[in-house]
Amino acid sequence: MRRFKSIVAKDAAELADILGLSPADGAELQLRSDLNDKIIEVVRKTGLTHDQVAKLSRPELPRKHDDSLSM
């Protein structure tokens, strides 16, 4: 049975490098992680349910494009 070597990344930039991603991808990983942490913090403080968070975070549907307005 083959053993795999564990690799530990200290931050998102290092993880991106290990995965062969660009520095911009690393920055995006960090931003998403920070945003997720903040959302979890707010949900815990407010006591919102999963359903309430889902309804609050639902983006508006895009408006239907009206071809009659095109030139």
C-alpha positions as CSV (number, residue, x, y, z in Angstrom):
1,M,0.0,0.0,0.0
2,R,1.4,3.4,-1.0
3,R,1.8,6.1,1.6
4,F,1.2,9.7,0.8
5,K,3.2,12.6,2.2
6,S,1.1,15.2,4.1
7,I,1.5,18.8,2.9
8,V,0.4,21.6,5.2
9,A,-0.4,25.1,3.9
10,K,0.0,28.0,6.3
11,D,-2.3,30.3,4.4
12,A,-4.4,30.7,1.2
13,A,-1.4,32.0,-0.8
14,E,0.6,28.9,0.1
15,L,-2.3,26.6,-0.7
16,A,-2.8,28.2,-4.1
17,D,0.9,27.7,-4.8
18,I,0.8,24.0,-3.7
19,L,-2.2,23.5,-6.0
20,G,-0.6,25.3,-8.9
21,L,-3.0,28.2,-8.8
22,S,-2.3,31.8,-9.5
23,P,-1.7,34.4,-6.7
24,A,-5.0,35.9,-7.7
25,D,-6.7,32.6,-7.1
26,G,-5.1,32.5,-3.7
27,A,-6.4,35.9,-2.9
28,E,-9.9,34.8,-4.0
29,L,-9.6,31.8,-1.7
30,Q,-8.7,34.0,1.2
31,L,-11.5,36.5,0.5
32,R,-14.1,33.7,0.3
33,S,-12.8,32.1,3.5
34,D,-13.0,35.5,5.3
35,L,-16.5,36.1,4.0
36,N,-17.6,32.7,5.0
37,D,-16.2,33.2,8.5
38,K,-18.0,36.5,8.8
39,I,-21.3,35.0,7.7
40,I,-21.0,32.3,10.3
41,E,-20.2,34.9,13.0
42,V,-23.3,37.0,12.1
43,V,-25.6,34.0,11.9
44,R,-24.5,32.8,15.3
45,K,-24.9,36.3,16.8
46,T,-28.4,36.8,15.3
47,G,-29.7,33.3,15.8
48,L,-31.0,33.1,12.2
49,T,-32.1,29.7,11.0
50,H,-30.7,28.1,7.8
51,D,-33.9,28.8,6.0
52,Q,-33.8,32.5,7.0
53,V,-30.3,32.9,5.9
54,A,-31.1,31.2,2.5
55,K,-34.0,33.6,2.0
56,L,-31.9,36.7,2.9
57,S,-29.0,35.7,0.7
58,R,-31.1,34.8,-2.4
59,P,-30.0,37.2,-5.2
60,E,-32.6,39.0,-7.2
61,L,-33.5,37.3,-10.4
62,P,-32.2,39.0,-13.5
63,R,-34.7,41.0,-15.4
64,K,-35.9,39.7,-18.7
65,H,-34.1,41.4,-21.6
66,D,-36.5,43.3,-23.8
67,D,-35.4,42.9,-27.4
68,S,-37.8,45.7,-28.5
69,L,-35.5,48.2,-26.9
70,S,-32.5,47.2,-28.8
71,M,-31.3,49.3,-31.7
